[in-house]
């Protein structure tokens, strides 16, 4: 096993311009400042970044976000196994960048993986088609969403790029408190911006009314793909619909960089029939998010999910027990 350098990984992944942003050297550099150690493996036309988090007594857990990258995804696993054992990994969690079709679980089972219901990244999403004109995009939206975008424009909501991460973080703390989810530190968002923005792969967009920030989001782009990863809004002036025009401008930003799809990143993991039957009455979890995102049209997608490769069964069982207790 020969590890690749960050520069070698950068050269490799540049051959795959549509590889997921979570497999980039830049993402590894971001995570390396917040408790994860990236390692890079390349085997012919396939490679992967593996992130390791330290545990007590020298043990680690491994994680492959949205990888491997390339042609022979399972063919690189012997190299990954050797790396994980070298790092004293209790287990490796992998979340492939693959959309569910029905045959994936048996395929990964053949390589010793266990299907795991707990995922790190959201499993289900809505992906918007950015092909065609802006009028084509609008035609694919729900009537109310089109109306709200135009209403925000009429009500003097402006959207502009910003470098003010502290302003974004203030909005994130409001959103996290209101909607009951955790947020990263301000330093995390600052580093994400500092790494990706100079490359033209990330923008912080802020919706304002009379100069006051009402909503903001981070949009990332790579190749023909773009992702809405972080978003926040205040409780003020919500009747002006700032979040609607904010997403619209993020779509425009992504399209201007050659992206053909915009991933809205995270809705409840339910099938379409359940989502449509319950979205008007459910407010827990991501249901409010789905009510908002569905209005933009797009395709409902579901990833193949997460798979665990266990190297230390006893410690893995203990780790899983602790994870379940944290959910209670």
LOTORLUM-413317 format. One line per 10 residues: their letters; for each residue x negated, y, z of N, C-alpha, C. Coordinates in steps of 0.05 Angstrom, whole numbers, always signed. Layout:
A> X:Y:Z:X:Y:Z:X:Y:Z  ...
! end
This chain:
XXXXXXXXXX> -17:-24:+0:+0:+0:+0:-17:+25:+0  -13:+43:-19:-27:+68:-20:-7:+91:-19  -10:+107:+1:+8:+130:+3:+0:+152:-17  +20:+166:-27:+15:+188:-46:+14:+214:-30  -1:+233:-40:-2:+259:-28:+23:+275:-35  +28:+297:-20:+50:+314:-28:+48:+325:-57  +23:+331:-65:+19:+341:-93:+26:+319:-113  +18:+294:-107:+24:+272:-125:+54:+267:-127  +67:+269:-103:+96:+266:-103:+110:+288:-119  +100:+312:-116:+111:+334:-132:+109:+329:-162
XXXXXXXXXX> +86:+320:-170:+82:+314:-198:+101:+291:-208  +104:+271:-191:+122:+249:-198:+151:+258:-200  +161:+272:-180:+189:+278:-180:+196:+299:-201  +176:+314:-210:+182:+333:-232:+189:+318:-258  +183:+292:-259:+192:+277:-282:+221:+270:-281  +234:+275:-258:+262:+269:-253:+276:+295:-244  +281:+314:-263:+291:+340:-255:+318:+339:-242  +333:+317:-246:+360:+316:-233:+359:+299:-207  +335:+292:-198:+334:+278:-172:+345:+296:-150  +355:+284:-129:+369:+299:-108:+349:+317:-94
XXXXXXXXXX> +358:+341:-86:+341:+360:-71:+330:+348:-45  +345:+329:-33:+336:+317:-8:+312:+298:-11  +304:+293:-36:+280:+276:-41:+256:+293:-50  +259:+319:-50:+237:+335:-60:+215:+339:-39  +191:+346:-48:+169:+352:-30:+176:+376:-13  +191:+395:-24:+199:+418:-8:+217:+411:+15  +235:+391:+10:+253:+383:+32:+236:+368:+54  +217:+352:+45:+199:+339:+64:+184:+359:+81  +175:+381:+68:+160:+402:+82:+179:+415:+103  +204:+420:+95:+223:+432:+114:+227:+413:+138
XXXXXXXXXX> +232:+388:+133:+237:+370:+155:+213:+365:+172  +189:+368:+161:+164:+363:+176:+161:+383:+199  +174:+406:+198:+173:+426:+219:+194:+422:+240  +211:+402:+236:+233:+398:+255:+236:+368:+263  +213:+356:+269:+214:+330:+281:+211:+306:+263  +208:+310:+237:+206:+288:+218:+178:+289:+204  +167:+265:+199:+142:+263:+184:+147:+251:+157  +143:+265:+135:+148:+254:+108:+124:+237:+99  +131:+215:+86:+111:+198:+73:+121:+192:+45  +102:+190:+26:+109:+187:-2:+97:+162:-14
XXXXXXXXXX> +114:+147:-28:+106:+122:-42:+113:+124:-71  +95:+116:-89:+100:+115:-117:+92:+87:-128  +109:+74:-142:+103:+48:-154:+113:+48:-183  +95:+55:-201:+102:+56:-229:+122:+79:-234  +146:+71:-244:+166:+92:-251:+186:+97:-229  +179:+87:-205:+198:+91:-182:+182:+100:-158  +194:+117:-142:+181:+127:-118:+202:+135:-97  +192:+141:-73:+211:+151:-53:+196:+166:-31  +210:+186:-20:+201:+199:+4:+215:+186:+28  +199:+178:+47:+210:+166:+72:+204:+185:+95
XXXXXXXXXX> +224:+192:+110:+221:+209:+133:+220:+192:+158  +201:+198:+176:+199:+183:+201:+202:+202:+225  +218:+193:+245:+221:+208:+270:+210:+191:+292  +193:+204:+309:+180:+190:+331:+199:+184:+353  +195:+161:+365:+210:+152:+389:+190:+147:+411  +199:+142:+435:+180:+135:+457:+164:+109:+450  +141:+107:+463:+124:+83:+462:+113:+78:+433  +112:+99:+417:+100:+97:+391:+118:+86:+369  +143:+80:+376:+162:+71:+356:+173:+94:+339  +184:+88:+316:+197:+108:+299:+223:+97:+288
XXXXXXXXXX> +238:+115:+275:+260:+106:+257:+253:+119:+230  +259:+104:+209:+254:+114:+182:+280:+121:+168  +278:+139:+149:+302:+149:+135:+295:+157:+107  +310:+146:+87:+307:+154:+59:+333:+168:+51  +332:+195:+49:+356:+210:+41:+358:+212:+11  +379:+201:+0:+385:+204:-29:+362:+194:-47  +351:+171:-40:+330:+159:-56:+334:+129:-55  +315:+114:-66:+291:+122:-81:+298:+136:-107  +277:+147:-120:+279:+161:-145:+266:+144:-167  +280:+140:-189:+268:+126:-211:+285:+103:-222
XXXXXXXXXX> +272:+83:-233:+286:+62:-247:+291:+37:-230  +270:+27:-218:+271:+2:-203:+274:+7:-173  +298:+14:-165:+303:+23:-138:+296:+2:-117  +304:-23:-121:+299:-44:-101:+271:-55:-104  +258:-51:-128:+231:-62:-132:+210:-49:-115  +216:-24:-105:+196:-11:-89:+198:-18:-59  +219:-34:-52:+224:-40:-24:+201:-55:-10  +187:-74:-23:+164:-86:-9:+144:-65:+1  +139:-44:-15:+120:-23:-7:+132:-8:+17  +158:-3:+15:+172:+11:+37:+170:-5:+63
XXXXXXXXXX> +175:-31:+61:+173:-49:+84:+146:-47:+97  +125:-48:+81:+98:-46:+93:+93:-20:+107  +103:+2:+94:+100:+28:+107:+115:+29:+133  +140:+19:+134:+156:+20:+158:+143:+4:+181  +133:-19:+174:+119:-35:+195:+94:-21:+205  +80:-8:+187:+56:+7:+194:+63:+30:+213  +87:+41:+209:+96:+64:+226:+111:+55:+251  +112:+28:+255:+127:+16:+278:+156:+25:+278  +168:+25:+255:+196:+32:+253:+214:+10:+264  +233:+18:+281:+253:-1:+291:+271:-9:+268
XXXXXXXXXX> +278:+10:+252:+295:+5:+228:+291:+27:+208  +299:+22:+184:+300:+42:+163:+328:+46:+154  +337:+71:+153:+364:+78:+142:+360:+89:+114  +374:+79:+95:+373:+89:+68:+401:+97:+59  +402:+121:+47:+427:+131:+35:+422:+137:+5  +425:+117:-12:+418:+120:-40:+435:+142:-54  +423:+154:-74:+437:+175:-89:+453:+161:-111  +473:+145:-103:+489:+130:-121:+518:+133:-114  +535:+134:-134:+564:+136:-130:+575:+107:-129  +594:+103:-110:+606:+77:-106:+621:+67:-131
XXXXXXXXXX> +615:+42:-138:+630:+30:-160:+642:+3:-152  +633:-8:-129:+644:-33:-119:+624:-56:-117  +600:-53:-129:+581:-75:-130:+556:-71:-113  +555:-48:-98:+530:-40:-86:+523:-56:-62  +543:-62:-45:+537:-74:-19:+523:-101:-23  +533:-118:-40:+521:-144:-44:+493:-140:-56  +489:-120:-73:+462:-115:-84:+442:-108:-62  +449:-91:-44:+430:-84:-23:+427:-106:-2  +448:-121:+2:+447:-144:+21:+425:-164:+12  +422:-167:-14:+402:-186:-24:+374:-178:-16
XXXXXXXXXX> +370:-153:-8:+344:-143:+0:+342:-139:+30  +360:-152:+45:+358:-151:+74:+370:-127:+87  +386:-111:+73:+399:-88:+85:+426:-95:+97  +434:-81:+118:+460:-83:+130:+476:-58:+124  +500:-61:+113:+517:-38:+109:+524:-25:+136  +520:+1:+138:+524:+16:+163:+544:+38:+159  +565:+37:+176:+586:+57:+173:+578:+85:+180  +559:+88:+198:+550:+115:+206:+530:+125:+185  +537:+148:+173:+519:+160:+153:+509:+187:+164  +486:+195:+154:+475:+222:+161:+487:+243:+143
XXXXXXXXXX> +487:+237:+117:+499:+256:+97:+528:+248:+93  +545:+268:+87:+573:+262:+82:+576:+243:+59  +594:+223:+62:+597:+203:+42:+615:+211:+19  +635:+226:+25:+654:+234:+5:+652:+264:-1  +655:+272:-26:+653:+300:-34:+671:+306:-57  +671:+331:-65:+684:+340:-89:+663:+354:-106  +660:+344:-131:+639:+355:-149:+653:+370:-172  +646:+396:-175:+658:+413:-195:+643:+411:-221  +657:+411:-243:+646:+411:-270:+640:+440:-278  +615:+447:-283:+608:+474:-291:+605:+477:-321
XXXXXXXXXX> +613:+457:-336:+611:+459:-365:+633:+478:-375  +630:+489:-399:+649:+507:-410:+647:+535:-399  +667:+551:-404:+666:+579:-396:+678:+582:-368  +675:+606:-357:+686:+612:-331:+717:+610:-332  +729:+616:-354:+758:+612:-357:+764:+582:-356  +747:+565:-366:+751:+536:-364:+750:+528:-335  +731:+539:-320:+730:+532:-291:+756:+540:-277  +765:+564:-283:+790:+573:-270:+814:+556:-277  +814:+546:-302:+837:+530:-311:+838:+503:-296  +815:+494:-286:+814:+469:-272:+821:+472:-242
XXXXXXXXXX> +824:+496:-233:+830:+501:-205:+860:+501:-199  +867:+498:-174:+895:+501:-166:+902:+531:-169  +928:+535:-174:+937:+563:-179:+931:+581:-155  +934:+571:-131:+930:+588:-107:+901:+596:-104  +883:+578:-112:+854:+584:-110:+847:+606:-130  +857:+603:-155:+853:+624:-175:+863:+651:-164  +887:+650:-153:+899:+675:-142:+881:+687:-120  +871:+670:-102:+856:+680:-79:+829:+692:-88  +817:+680:-109:+792:+691:-119:+797:+719:-130  +818:+722:-146:+824:+748:-157:+833:+768:-135
XXXXXXXXXX> +847:+758:-115:+856:+775:-93:+832:+786:-78  +812:+769:-73:+788:+779:-59:+774:+801:-75  +773:+797:-101:+761:+818:-118:+776:+844:-117  +803:+842:-117:+820:+866:-116:+818:+879:-89  +813:+863:-68:+812:+874:-40:+783:+882:-33  +767:+888:-53:+741:+900:-49:+721:+883:-35  +723:+857:-38:+702:+838:-28:+680:+837:-49  +656:+843:-40:+633:+841:-57:+615:+817:-48  +602:+805:-67:+584:+783:-60:+556:+790:-71  +536:+787:-55:+509:+794:-63:+489:+776:-50
XXXXXXXXXX> +465:+772:-62:+444:+757:-49:+434:+772:-24  +424:+757:-5:+414:+769:+19:+389:+754:+29  +371:+768:+43:+348:+756:+56:+351:+756:+86  +374:+765:+95:+378:+768:+124:+388:+742:+137  +370:+725:+145:+377:+699:+157:+390:+703:+184  +382:+723:+199:+394:+728:+225:+424:+734:+222  +431:+748:+201:+460:+754:+196:+475:+729:+190  +463:+712:+173:+475:+686:+167:+478:+669:+192  +457:+669:+208:+458:+652:+233:+480:+662:+252  +484:+687:+254:+506:+698:+270:+533:+687:+261
XXXXXXXXXX> +537:+687:+234:+561:+676:+224:+563:+646:+229  +541:+632:+227:+541:+603:+232:+549:+596:+261  +540:+612:+280:+547:+607:+308:+577:+611:+313  +588:+631:+299:+617:+635:+301:+632:+611:+289  +623:+602:+266:+636:+580:+252:+634:+554:+268  +610:+549:+278:+605:+525:+293:+623:+524:+318  +625:+546:+332:+642:+548:+356:+671:+544:+349  +680:+557:+327:+708:+556:+319:+716:+528:+310  +699:+516:+293:+706:+490:+280:+695:+466:+294  +678:+470:+315:+669:+448:+331:+648:+430:+318
XXXXXXXXXX> +629:+442:+304:+607:+426:+294:+580:+440:+301  +559:+423:+301:+533:+433:+308:+520:+449:+285  +502:+467:+292:+488:+482:+272:+458:+479:+277  +442:+483:+256:+413:+483:+259:+404:+509:+272  +379:+510:+280:+368:+535:+291:+364:+556:+270  +362:+581:+278:+357:+602:+259:+330:+597:+244  +311:+586:+259:+285:+580:+246:+287:+560:+224  +306:+541:+226:+310:+521:+206:+320:+534:+180  +341:+551:+183:+352:+564:+159:+331:+583:+147  +315:+596:+164:+295:+614:+154:+274:+599:+137
XXXXXXXXXX> +265:+576:+147:+245:+560:+133:+257:+549:+107  +282:+540:+107:+295:+530:+83:+295:+552:+61  +302:+576:+70:+302:+599:+51:+274:+605:+41  +255:+606:+59:+227:+613:+52:+215:+593:+33  +222:+568:+35:+211:+547:+18:+224:+547:-9  +251:+547:-10:+265:+542:-35:+271:+567:-51  +276:+590:-37:+284:+614:-52:+262:+623:-72  +237:+624:-64:+217:+634:-83:+215:+616:-108  +224:+591:-107:+224:+573:-130:+249:+576:-147  +267:+593:-139:+292:+597:-153:+312:+573:-149
XXXXXXXXXX> +307:+558:-128:+323:+534:-123:+343:+538:-100  +345:+562:-89:+363:+567:-67:+369:+596:-66  +394:+602:-58:+402:+630:-54:+420:+631:-30  +417:+653:-15:+436:+659:+6:+454:+681:-5  +480:+675:-7:+499:+694:-17:+517:+703:+6  +523:+728:+7:+539:+739:+29:+563:+755:+17  +587:+749:+27:+611:+764:+20:+616:+786:+40  +619:+810:+30:+622:+834:+48:+647:+850:+42  +656:+863:+62:+677:+884:+59:+667:+909:+72  +664:+930:+57:+654:+956:+67:+627:+952:+81
XXXXXXXXXX> +611:+934:+70:+584:+930:+81:+582:+909:+103  +605:+901:+114:+605:+881:+136:+606:+853:+126  +588:+836:+135:+587:+808:+127:+610:+792:+138  +626:+780:+120:+649:+764:+128:+645:+735:+124  +628:+727:+105:+623:+699:+99:+597:+697:+84  +584:+673:+86:+558:+669:+73:+554:+640:+68  +537:+634:+48:+531:+606:+43:+503:+603:+31  +491:+580:+34:+467:+572:+21:+475:+553:-2  +466:+560:-27:+470:+543:-50:+442:+535:-60  +440:+509:-66:+414:+498:-76:+419:+488:-104
XXXXXXXXXX> +398:+489:-120:+399:+480:-148:+374:+465:-156  +378:+444:-171:+355:+429:-182:+364:+415:-208  +350:+421:-230:+358:+409:-255:+386:+418:-262  +403:+399:-268:+431:+405:-276:+450:+403:-252  +439:+399:-228:+456:+395:-204:+453:+418:-184  +474:+424:-170:+473:+444:-149:+490:+434:-126  +484:+445:-102:+497:+435:-77:+503:+459:-59  +526:+458:-47:+534:+477:-26:+529:+463:+0  +506:+470:+13:+498:+454:+37:+506:+468:+63  +505:+494:+65:+511:+508:+90:+529:+531:+84
XXXXXXXXXX> +550:+534:+101:+568:+557:+97:+579:+566:+124  +586:+592:+125:+596:+603:+150:+615:+626:+143  +632:+632:+163:+651:+655:+159:+659:+666:+186  +665:+692:+187:+674:+704:+211:+705:+701:+213  +716:+711:+235:+745:+711:+239:+758:+737:+230  +742:+755:+219:+753:+781:+211:+761:+782:+182  +781:+798:+176:+789:+804:+148:+794:+779:+131  +804:+758:+144:+808:+733:+129:+830:+736:+108  +848:+755:+112:+869:+760:+92:+857:+770:+65  +832:+778:+65:+819:+787:+40:+806:+764:+25
XXXXXXXXXX> +808:+740:+36:+799:+715:+22:+769:+716:+13  +751:+724:+32:+723:+726:+23:+710:+699:+16  +719:+678:+29:+706:+652:+23:+712:+642:-5  +735:+650:-16:+742:+640:-43:+724:+652:-64  +721:+678:-63:+704:+691:-83:+674:+685:-78  +667:+679:-53:+640:+671:-47:+632:+645:-61  +650:+625:-60:+645:+600:-75:+644:+605:-105  +661:+622:-114:+662:+628:-143:+635:+639:-152  +623:+658:-136:+598:+669:-143:+575:+649:-140  +578:+630:-122:+558:+608:-120:+558:+591:-145
XXXXXXXXXX> +582:+585:-155:+585:+570:-180:+572:+585:-203  +576:+611:-204:+564:+627:-225:+534:+627:-223  +524:+630:-199:+495:+629:-194:+483:+603:-204  +496:+581:-197:+486:+554:-205:+487:+551:-236  +508:+560:-248:+511:+558:-277:+489:+574:-291  +483:+597:-281:+462:+614:-293:+435:+601:-293  +431:+581:-275:+406:+566:-273:+407:+540:-288  +428:+536:-304:+430:+512:-321:+443:+489:-308  +455:+493:-285:+469:+470:-272:+496:+464:-286  +502:+439:-287:+527:+429:-299:+547:+419:-279
XXXXXXXXXX> +538:+417:-254:+556:+408:-232:+550:+423:-206  +570:+426:-190:+568:+439:-164:+581:+422:-143  +565:+412:-125:+574:+393:-105:+583:+408:-80  +608:+406:-73:+620:+420:-50:+613:+407:-24  +601:+383:-24:+587:+372:-1:+603:+368:+24  +620:+348:+24:+631:+339:+50:+660:+344:+54  +676:+322:+53:+705:+323:+60:+710:+297:+76  +734:+294:+87:+740:+270:+102:+737:+244:+85  +726:+224:+97:+721:+199:+82:+747:+182:+81  +765:+192:+66:+791:+178:+61:+796:+176:+31
XXXXXXXXXX> +812:+157:+22:+818:+155:-6:+836:+178:-14  +839:+182:-40:+853:+206:-50:+882:+206:-42  +895:+183:-41:+923:+182:-33:+927:+192:-4  +909:+183:+14:+911:+192:+42:+904:+222:+44  +884:+231:+30:+876:+259:+30:+900:+277:+21  +912:+269:+0:+934:+286:-11:+959:+284:+6  +963:+262:+19:+987:+259:+36:+985:+274:+62  +960:+278:+72:+957:+288:+99:+943:+316:+101  +933:+326:+79:+917:+351:+81:+933:+375:+92  +959:+375:+88:+974:+399:+96:+981:+398:+126
XXXXXXXXXX> +977:+375:+139:+984:+373:+167:+961:+366:+186  +938:+359:+174:+915:+352:+191:+896:+376:+193  +886:+380:+217:+867:+402:+222:+842:+393:+236  +840:+367:+243:+816:+357:+257:+794:+352:+237  +769:+351:+248:+746:+343:+231:+743:+361:+206  +740:+348:+183:+736:+362:+158:+762:+366:+142  +785:+363:+155:+810:+366:+141:+815:+394:+131  +808:+414:+148:+811:+441:+139:+793:+448:+116  +769:+436:+116:+750:+439:+95:+761:+428:+69  +774:+404:+71:+785:+392:+47:+808:+409:+35
XXXXXXXXXX> +824:+420:+53:+847:+437:+44:+836:+460:+27  +813:+471:+35:+801:+493:+20:+788:+484:-5  +772:+462:-4:+756:+454:-27:+773:+441:-49  +795:+428:-42:+811:+415:-63:+821:+435:-84  +824:+460:-75:+835:+480:-93:+817:+486:-117  +792:+479:-115:+773:+485:-137:+774:+464:-159  +791:+444:-156:+792:+423:-176:+768:+405:-172  +757:+393:-193:+734:+376:-190:+741:+347:-187  +720:+331:-185:+724:+302:-182:+717:+293:-154  +734:+276:-144:+730:+264:-118:+709:+242:-121
XXXXXXXXXX> +687:+244:-106:+666:+223:-107:+661:+211:-80  +650:+187:-80:+642:+174:-55:+616:+159:-60  +597:+165:-43:+570:+153:-46:+572:+124:-37  +552:+108:-43:+551:+80:-34:+548:+78:-4  +540:+100:+9:+539:+100:+38:+511:+94:+48  +509:+83:+72:+484:+79:+86:+479:+49:+90  +453:+42:+89:+445:+14:+94:+421:+15:+112  +421:-3:+131:+398:-5:+150:+382:-30:+145  +356:-27:+146:+337:-49:+144:+324:-51:+171  +328:-73:+185:+320:-76:+213:+293:-90:+215
XXXXXXXXXX> +275:-78:+231:+249:-90:+235:+246:-100:+264  +261:-89:+283:+260:-97:+311:+288:-100:+321  +300:-125:+318:+328:-129:+324:+336:-120:+352  +320:-127:+372:+328:-120:+400:+330:-90:+404  +310:-75:+395:+310:-46:+398:+331:-34:+380  +336:-46:+357:+357:-36:+340:+385:-37:+354  +390:-60:+367:+416:-62:+381:+418:-41:+403  +396:-37:+417:+396:-17:+439:+400:+11:+427  +387:+17:+405:+390:+43:+391:+419:+47:+382  +432:+26:+371:+459:+28:+362:+478:+33:+386
XXXXXXXX> +472:+20:+408:+489:+23:+432:+488:+52:+442  +464:+64:+442:+461:+92:+450:+476:+110:+431  +475:+104:+405:+488:+120:+385:+519:+120:+389  +530:+96:+395:+558:+94:+400:+567:+110:+425  +550:+109:+445:+556:+124:+470:+557:+154:+465  +539:+163:+447:+538:+192:+442:+563:+201:+427  +577:+182:+413:+601:+189:+398:+625:+191:+416  +624:+180:+440:+647:+180:+458:+651:+207:+471
! end
